[in-house]
Amino acid sequence: MRINLLKLSVMAAVVTGSLTNCTDTAEKKVDKAEEKVEEAKKDVVDAKKDLEQAKADSVTDYAKFKMEMDLQLKANEAKIVELREKLKMEKKETRDKYDKQMADLEAQNAKLTKRMNEYKEGTKEKWEDFKTSFNKDLADLGKSITALAEKNMKK
């Protein structure tokens, strides 16, 4: 009987130890999971801050670019008006010769203005592509206006 009682006591101790060990492991797992959740929440907060900063930088970059391009577009407009005024002093045949070219330049300038105003926010890659192509188109227009002005001055 003592042996049975001893066996029963040892088994009870083993079972109790196992249950206690299982409970500790479960508690540790819960604690680790809670720590991971807290870390994930902090990561989300940091990511949101980074996103807000990136958006703010993007908006600032767009506003700065738009302001610079608006100034250039207005300068183009002023050059075209100045050319038109100079052409008023010329003979009718000269005015007629350059009139269509002036109208085309005005249309291109208006098209670029509209394109700038209608740009919608997109990825950084799309923004960079937009800026590159817009700068090229604006530079080409500026060269065309300058070339027309030089032709007009030679006469």
SULDA-V705702 format. One record per helix or strand. SS is the DSSP state (alpha for helix, beta for strand). FROM is the first residue (numbers start at 1). TO is the last residue. Records with the same first field share a line. If there is no record, write none. Layout:
SS->FROM-TO ; FROM-TO
//
This chain:
alpha->2-88 ; 92-117 ; 124-154
//
